[in-house]
Protein backbone atom coordinates (compact mmCIF):
# COMPACT_ATOMS: atom_id res chain seq x y z
CA UNK A 1 0.00 0.00 0.00
CA UNK A 2 2.88 2.36 0.88
CA UNK A 3 4.64 1.68 -2.44
CA UNK A 4 1.43 2.21 -4.41
CA UNK A 5 0.80 5.52 -2.66
CA UNK A 6 4.40 6.62 -3.24
CA UNK A 7 4.22 5.81 -6.94
CA UNK A 8 0.96 7.69 -7.35
CA UNK A 9 2.28 10.74 -5.49
CA UNK A 10 5.47 10.88 -7.56
CA UNK A 11 3.52 10.49 -10.80
CA UNK A 12 1.10 13.25 -9.78
CA UNK A 13 3.81 15.73 -8.88
CA UNK A 14 5.89 14.84 -11.93
CA UNK A 15 2.88 15.72 -14.09
CA UNK A 16 1.93 19.00 -12.40
CA UNK A 17 5.18 20.29 -10.86
CA UNK A 18 5.23 21.67 -7.28
CA UNK A 19 1.87 20.71 -5.83
CA UNK A 20 -0.07 21.47 -2.68
CA UNK A 21 -0.70 18.30 -0.66
CA UNK A 22 -3.54 18.92 1.79
CA UNK A 23 -4.08 17.12 5.04
CA UNK A 24 -0.45 16.48 5.94
CA UNK A 25 -0.76 18.31 9.23
CA UNK A 26 -2.97 20.73 11.08
CA UNK A 27 -1.20 23.83 9.80
CA UNK A 28 -2.53 23.63 6.25
CA UNK A 29 -1.18 22.67 2.82
CA UNK A 30 2.50 22.14 2.10
CA UNK A 31 4.39 22.49 -1.18
CA UNK A 32 6.44 19.52 -2.36
CA UNK A 33 8.44 19.47 -5.58
CA UNK A 34 9.49 16.49 -7.63
CA UNK A 35 13.09 17.00 -6.45
CA UNK A 36 12.01 17.02 -2.79
CA UNK A 37 10.09 13.78 -3.21
CA UNK A 38 13.04 12.14 -4.98
CA UNK A 39 15.34 13.23 -2.14
CA UNK A 40 12.96 11.86 0.48
CA UNK A 41 12.65 8.54 -1.31
CA UNK A 42 16.45 8.15 -1.39
CA UNK A 43 16.61 8.09 2.41
CA UNK A 44 15.99 4.36 2.87
CA UNK A 45 17.85 1.76 4.92
CA UNK A 46 18.82 -0.09 1.72
CA UNK A 47 20.53 3.11 0.55
CA UNK A 48 22.06 3.81 3.97
CA UNK A 49 19.69 6.78 4.23
CA UNK A 50 21.29 8.69 1.38
CA UNK A 51 24.90 7.79 2.22
CA UNK A 52 25.55 4.43 0.49
CA UNK A 53 29.31 5.00 0.51
CA UNK A 54 30.68 4.75 4.06
CA UNK A 55 32.75 7.74 5.25
CA UNK A 56 36.00 5.77 5.31
CA UNK A 57 35.72 4.98 1.61
CA UNK A 58 37.06 7.32 -1.11
CA UNK A 59 34.70 10.02 -2.38
CA UNK A 60 32.03 9.36 0.25
CA UNK A 61 29.42 12.08 0.69
CA UNK A 62 27.10 12.71 3.66
CA UNK A 63 23.45 11.84 3.09
CA UNK A 64 21.74 14.53 5.18
CA UNK A 65 22.17 17.56 7.41
CA UNK A 66 20.57 18.36 10.78
CA UNK A 67 21.30 21.73 12.37
CA UNK A 68 20.51 25.40 12.52
CA UNK A 69 22.99 26.66 9.93
CA UNK A 70 22.96 26.52 6.14
CA UNK A 71 23.72 23.07 4.80
CA UNK A 72 26.91 22.69 2.76
CA UNK A 73 26.41 22.95 -0.98
CA UNK A 74 25.36 19.67 -2.54
CA UNK A 75 23.42 18.26 0.42
CA UNK A 76 19.80 18.09 -0.72
CA UNK A 77 18.34 16.38 2.35
CA UNK A 78 18.13 19.07 5.03
CA UNK A 79 16.16 17.71 7.97
CA UNK A 80 13.91 20.63 8.84
CA UNK A 81 10.46 22.10 8.31
CA UNK A 82 8.48 20.97 5.30
CA UNK A 83 10.98 18.30 4.32
CA UNK A 84 10.37 16.58 7.69
CA UNK A 85 6.63 16.66 6.94
CA UNK A 86 7.30 15.07 3.57
CA UNK A 87 9.37 12.28 5.15
CA UNK A 88 6.42 11.40 7.38
CA UNK A 89 4.58 10.28 4.23
CA UNK A 90 7.23 7.61 3.65
CA UNK A 91 7.39 5.49 6.78
CA UNK A 92 10.28 3.37 5.47
CA UNK A 93 12.49 6.43 5.01
CA UNK A 94 14.65 8.38 7.43
CA UNK A 95 12.59 10.40 9.90
CA UNK A 96 13.44 13.70 11.52
CA UNK A 97 13.99 13.66 15.30
CA UNK A 98 10.75 14.08 17.21
CA UNK A 99 12.35 15.81 20.17
CA UNK A 100 14.85 18.68 20.41
CA UNK A 101 18.47 17.78 21.19
CA UNK A 102 19.31 17.33 24.89
CA UNK A 103 21.40 19.99 26.55
CA UNK A 104 24.15 17.43 27.06
CA UNK A 105 24.84 13.83 26.04
CA UNK A 106 25.86 13.15 29.64
CA UNK A 107 22.97 11.52 31.46
CA UNK A 108 20.79 11.29 28.34
CA UNK A 109 21.03 7.54 27.74
CA UNK A 110 24.47 7.33 26.13
CA UNK A 111 27.96 6.72 27.50
CA UNK A 112 31.07 8.30 26.00
CA UNK A 113 33.50 5.47 25.25
CA UNK A 114 36.28 7.48 23.62
CA UNK A 115 37.10 11.08 22.73
CA UNK A 116 39.72 13.40 21.21
CA UNK A 117 40.98 10.83 18.73
CA UNK A 118 42.44 11.49 15.29
CA UNK A 119 40.73 8.40 13.83
CA UNK A 120 37.04 7.56 13.42
CA UNK A 121 35.03 4.35 13.79
CA UNK A 122 34.96 1.90 10.89
CA UNK A 123 32.73 -1.17 11.13
CA UNK A 124 30.43 -3.39 9.06
CA UNK A 125 27.52 -2.30 11.26
CA UNK A 126 27.53 1.09 9.52
CA UNK A 127 24.01 2.50 9.06
CA UNK A 128 24.40 6.01 7.64
CA UNK A 129 26.20 9.29 8.08
CA UNK A 130 25.44 12.96 7.71
CA UNK A 131 26.43 16.33 9.11
CA UNK A 132 25.32 18.02 12.34
CA UNK A 133 26.21 21.15 14.28
CA UNK A 134 26.48 19.47 17.68
CA UNK A 135 27.10 16.10 19.33
CA UNK A 136 23.61 16.29 20.82
CA UNK A 137 22.05 16.51 17.35
CA UNK A 138 23.91 13.35 16.35
CA UNK A 139 22.42 11.64 19.41
CA UNK A 140 18.97 12.65 18.18
CA UNK A 141 19.72 11.11 14.81
CA UNK A 142 20.80 7.84 16.43
CA UNK A 143 17.50 7.78 18.31
CA UNK A 144 15.66 8.38 15.00
CA UNK A 145 17.28 5.55 13.01
CA UNK A 146 16.08 2.02 13.69
CA UNK A 147 18.78 -0.22 15.15
CA UNK A 148 21.24 2.56 16.01
CA UNK A 149 23.06 1.92 19.28
CA UNK A 150 26.33 3.79 18.70
CA UNK A 151 27.32 7.08 17.10
CA UNK A 152 30.64 8.67 16.25
CA UNK A 153 31.16 12.40 15.80
CA UNK A 154 34.28 14.01 14.38
CA UNK A 155 35.61 16.74 12.14
CA UNK A 156 36.40 15.27 8.73
CA UNK A 157 38.51 18.11 7.45
CA UNK A 158 38.74 18.65 3.68
CA UNK A 159 36.18 15.89 3.06
CA UNK A 160 34.02 15.76 -0.07
CA UNK A 161 30.50 17.06 0.52
CA UNK A 162 31.48 19.42 3.32
CA UNK A 163 32.97 22.34 1.45
CA UNK A 164 34.67 24.60 3.98
CA UNK A 165 31.99 24.05 6.62
CA UNK A 166 32.77 23.31 10.26
CA UNK A 167 29.92 20.81 10.79
CA UNK A 168 30.58 17.55 12.57
CA UNK A 169 30.38 14.27 10.73
CA UNK A 170 27.77 12.05 12.45
CA UNK A 171 28.19 8.33 11.69
CA UNK A 172 25.65 5.81 13.03
CA UNK A 173 26.18 2.09 13.75
CA UNK A 174 24.06 -0.89 14.79
CA UNK A 175 26.75 -2.37 17.10
CA UNK A 176 28.14 -0.98 20.34
CA UNK A 177 31.71 -0.11 19.40
CA UNK A 178 34.75 0.99 21.38
CA UNK A 179 38.07 2.69 20.76
CA UNK A 180 39.38 -0.34 18.86
CA UNK A 181 36.93 0.51 16.05
CA UNK A 182 38.66 3.85 15.42
CA UNK A 183 40.77 2.74 12.49
CA UNK A 184 39.62 5.28 9.90
CA UNK A 185 42.42 7.82 10.17
CA UNK A 186 41.60 9.78 7.05
CA UNK A 187 43.99 10.20 4.14
CA UNK A 188 41.24 9.29 1.64
CA UNK A 189 41.62 11.09 -1.70
CA UNK A 190 39.17 13.95 -2.24
CA UNK A 191 37.79 15.59 -5.35
CA UNK A 192 40.00 18.66 -4.87
CA UNK A 193 43.12 16.53 -5.14
CA UNK A 194 43.90 16.55 -1.42
CA UNK A 195 43.14 14.10 1.36
CA UNK A 196 40.93 14.35 4.44
CA UNK A 197 42.13 14.65 8.03
CA UNK A 198 40.14 13.55 11.08
CA UNK A 199 40.14 15.40 14.41
CA UNK A 200 38.07 15.48 17.62
CA UNK A 201 36.63 11.99 17.13
CA UNK A 202 34.34 10.82 19.94
CA UNK A 203 32.18 7.70 20.31
CA UNK A 204 28.97 7.24 22.28
CA UNK A 205 27.24 3.96 23.11
CA UNK A 206 23.54 3.64 23.98
CA UNK A 207 23.05 2.43 27.54
C-alpha positions, 0 to 999 in steps of 0.5 A: 500500500505504501509503495502504491501511494508513493508511486501515485504521489510521484507520478502526480507531482511529476505531471503537475510540478510543485503541488499542494498536498492537503491534510499532511498536518494541522497547519494547512497545505504544504508544497512539495516538488518532484526534487524534494520527493526524490530526495525523500525517497532516497533516504531508505535503509537499503541506501544507507539513508542517502549515504551508500558509501561509508565515510572511510571509503574514497569520495564518500558524501554525507546523506543529510544535514541536521542543524541550525545553519545553512547546509553545505552545498550539494546536500539536498536532504536538510532535515527541517520544516516541510521536508520533515513533513514530507518524510512522514509520508514515507514510513520506510524512510529516514525520519526527523527527530521528534524531540529537540536535542538534549542539553548534554549527552551526559545523562541522556542515555548514552555513555562516551566510550572514547574522545579526542581521537584522530581516527574515526570508527569503521565497522560493518555495522555502519548505518548512515552518516550525515552532518550536524552542528552538535554532538547532541544533534547526532544523538537525536539522529541515532534515536531516529534511526532504527537499530542505532546503538552507537554514534561517532562524531568528528571533524572530517577536514577537507572531506568531499560534501562538506565544502569549507563548513565546520559541521561535525560528521555524524556516523551511526552504527548498529553495534556498540563499538569501542576505541578499537573501532577507530581505524579510519584515520583519514587520508582518503583522496578527495575531489579537490586533489587533497586528502581528508584529516580527522580530528576530535573523534568521539564515540557514544554507546547507547546504555 
